[in-house]
Amino acid sequence: MEKLPNMMMFKQHFSSCQGVYCIAVILFLGILPPGILACPYELPTSIVSINGQDISVELAFTNDTRSCGLSNRFSLEKDNGMLFLFSNTRKRTFWMKNTHIPLSIAFIDASGTIVTIHQMEAEQTRTTYHSSQSARYALEVNQGWFTLHGIKTGDKVEMVLPTVLNIQ
């Protein structure tokens, strides 16, 4: 109900709204639904392999890129995903806020061993997904990808990461 006056005000000014100013007005008035803007980061990529199955992954290695993750996307290419890299090893928790596609997540320890796999439903803000043990990495892929390829807890993930990453 509160949005109606804002929408009417936006329509009144829309004809004179141009470029960056227009975007600023839309954001200020709160007209766009939450999560409509995709994460603005262009991330480095790498290939990881599990049991001979290659996955092209984006590397999320800062607080901002990990927080953004795969949220606000509406699709994920086959055999693609996101590898979350952390500077320390501890129990991890993820959720699916503003994530529009169902995903599977594997929590991976410092030696590259998968310690936990979860199936995550899209748009879940109440459900959280925890690693059963300390993890250094988390790998998100399309839901069911691990099952489809027979990948399970205890399997090893082979990864070659760029040495120039400053994992924060």
MODAFEN-V830476 format. One record per residue. N is the residue number from 0. RES is the residue in one small letter. PSI is psi in whole degrees, -180 to 180 (none if undefined). D_LAST is the distance of its C-alpha to the last C-alpha in whole Angstrom. Layout:
# MODAFEN-V830476
n->N res->RES psi->PSI d_last->D_LAST
n->N res->RES psi->PSI d_last->D_LAST
This chain:
# MODAFEN-V830476
n->0 res->m psi->-39 d_last->42
n->1 res->e psi->-26 d_last->40
n->2 res->k psi->-22 d_last->39
n->3 res->l psi->-49 d_last->42
n->4 res->p psi->-40 d_last->43
n->5 res->n psi->-42 d_last->40
n->6 res->m psi->-42 d_last->40
n->7 res->m psi->-43 d_last->44
n->8 res->m psi->-40 d_last->43
n->9 res->f psi->-45 d_last->40
n->10 res->k psi->-38 d_last->43
n->11 res->q psi->-35 d_last->45
n->12 res->h psi->-2 d_last->43
n->13 res->f psi->-38 d_last->42
n->14 res->s psi->-28 d_last->45
n->15 res->s psi->2 d_last->43
n->16 res->c psi->124 d_last->40
n->17 res->q psi->144 d_last->38
n->18 res->g psi->-135 d_last->35
n->19 res->v psi->-37 d_last->32
n->20 res->y psi->-44 d_last->34
n->21 res->c psi->-46 d_last->35
n->22 res->i psi->-43 d_last->31
n->23 res->a psi->-41 d_last->31
n->24 res->v psi->-45 d_last->34
n->25 res->i psi->-47 d_last->33
n->26 res->l psi->-42 d_last->30
n->27 res->f psi->-42 d_last->31
n->28 res->l psi->-13 d_last->34
n->29 res->g psi->32 d_last->32
n->30 res->i psi->-35 d_last->34
n->31 res->l psi->142 d_last->31
n->32 res->p psi->153 d_last->31
n->33 res->p psi->141 d_last->27
n->34 res->g psi->8 d_last->25
n->35 res->i psi->-27 d_last->27
n->36 res->l psi->125 d_last->24
n->37 res->a psi->159 d_last->22
n->38 res->c psi->135 d_last->18
n->39 res->p psi->13 d_last->18
n->40 res->y psi->137 d_last->16
n->41 res->e psi->112 d_last->17
n->42 res->l psi->151 d_last->14
n->43 res->p psi->157 d_last->15
n->44 res->t psi->163 d_last->17
n->45 res->s psi->175 d_last->18
n->46 res->i psi->131 d_last->21
n->47 res->v psi->157 d_last->20
n->48 res->s psi->136 d_last->24
n->49 res->i psi->119 d_last->25
n->50 res->n psi->39 d_last->29
n->51 res->g psi->1 d_last->29
n->52 res->q psi->117 d_last->28
n->53 res->d psi->144 d_last->26
n->54 res->i psi->130 d_last->23
n->55 res->s psi->122 d_last->22
n->56 res->v psi->144 d_last->18
n->57 res->e psi->145 d_last->16
n->58 res->l psi->113 d_last->12
n->59 res->a psi->109 d_last->10
n->60 res->f psi->6 d_last->6
n->61 res->t psi->164 d_last->5
n->62 res->n psi->-44 d_last->7
n->63 res->d psi->-46 d_last->10
n->64 res->t psi->-33 d_last->10
n->65 res->r psi->-40 d_last->10
n->66 res->s psi->-39 d_last->12
n->67 res->c psi->-47 d_last->15
n->68 res->g psi->-135 d_last->15
n->69 res->l psi->15 d_last->18
n->70 res->s psi->155 d_last->20
n->71 res->n psi->22 d_last->23
n->72 res->r psi->151 d_last->24
n->73 res->f psi->-2 d_last->27
n->74 res->s psi->162 d_last->27
n->75 res->l psi->125 d_last->25
n->76 res->e psi->153 d_last->27
n->77 res->k psi->141 d_last->28
n->78 res->d psi->33 d_last->26
n->79 res->n psi->160 d_last->23
n->80 res->g psi->-165 d_last->20
n->81 res->m psi->131 d_last->16
n->82 res->l psi->120 d_last->14
n->83 res->f psi->123 d_last->11
n->84 res->l psi->134 d_last->8
n->85 res->f psi->153 d_last->7
n->86 res->s psi->-11 d_last->6
n->87 res->n psi->170 d_last->9
n->88 res->t psi->123 d_last->12
n->89 res->r psi->175 d_last->14
n->90 res->k psi->140 d_last->17
n->91 res->r psi->154 d_last->15
n->92 res->t psi->133 d_last->17
n->93 res->f psi->161 d_last->17
n->94 res->w psi->180 d_last->20
n->95 res->m psi->30 d_last->22
n->96 res->k psi->130 d_last->22
n->97 res->n psi->24 d_last->23
n->98 res->t psi->116 d_last->23
n->99 res->h psi->-2 d_last->26
n->100 res->i psi->140 d_last->27
n->101 res->p psi->139 d_last->27
n->102 res->l psi->162 d_last->24
n->103 res->s psi->146 d_last->24
n->104 res->i psi->137 d_last->21
n->105 res->a psi->125 d_last->20
n->106 res->f psi->135 d_last->18
n->107 res->i psi->134 d_last->17
n->108 res->d psi->179 d_last->17
n->109 res->a psi->-23 d_last->16
n->110 res->s psi->-3 d_last->19
n->111 res->g psi->10 d_last->19
n->112 res->t psi->133 d_last->21
n->113 res->i psi->124 d_last->22
n->114 res->v psi->-23 d_last->22
n->115 res->t psi->142 d_last->23
n->116 res->i psi->135 d_last->24
n->117 res->h psi->150 d_last->25
n->118 res->q psi->125 d_last->27
n->119 res->m psi->132 d_last->25
n->120 res->e psi->145 d_last->28
n->121 res->a psi->149 d_last->27
n->122 res->e psi->30 d_last->27
n->123 res->q psi->118 d_last->26
n->124 res->t psi->-11 d_last->25
n->125 res->r psi->-26 d_last->27
n->126 res->t psi->133 d_last->26
n->127 res->t psi->153 d_last->23
n->128 res->y psi->123 d_last->22
n->129 res->h psi->148 d_last->21
n->130 res->s psi->142 d_last->20
n->131 res->s psi->-20 d_last->23
n->132 res->q psi->176 d_last->21
n->133 res->s psi->140 d_last->17
n->134 res->a psi->146 d_last->15
n->135 res->r psi->-24 d_last->12
n->136 res->y psi->159 d_last->13
n->137 res->a psi->137 d_last->15
n->138 res->l psi->118 d_last->17
n->139 res->e psi->134 d_last->19
n->140 res->v psi->173 d_last->22
n->141 res->n psi->142 d_last->26
n->142 res->q psi->133 d_last->27
n->143 res->g psi->-7 d_last->30
n->144 res->w psi->-44 d_last->28
n->145 res->f psi->-46 d_last->27
n->146 res->t psi->-46 d_last->31
n->147 res->l psi->-35 d_last->33
n->148 res->h psi->10 d_last->31
n->149 res->g psi->25 d_last->32
n->150 res->i psi->134 d_last->29
n->151 res->k psi->173 d_last->28
n->152 res->t psi->136 d_last->26
n->153 res->g psi->-18 d_last->26
n->154 res->d psi->153 d_last->26
n->155 res->k psi->140 d_last->24
n->156 res->v psi->124 d_last->21
n->157 res->e psi->125 d_last->21
n->158 res->m psi->140 d_last->18
n->159 res->v psi->111 d_last->18
n->160 res->l psi->146 d_last->15
n->161 res->p psi->135 d_last->14
n->162 res->t psi->-14 d_last->14
n->163 res->v psi->-4 d_last->12
n->164 res->l psi->134 d_last->9
n->165 res->n psi->85 d_last->6
n->166 res->i psi->125 d_last->4
n->167 res->q psi->none d_last->0
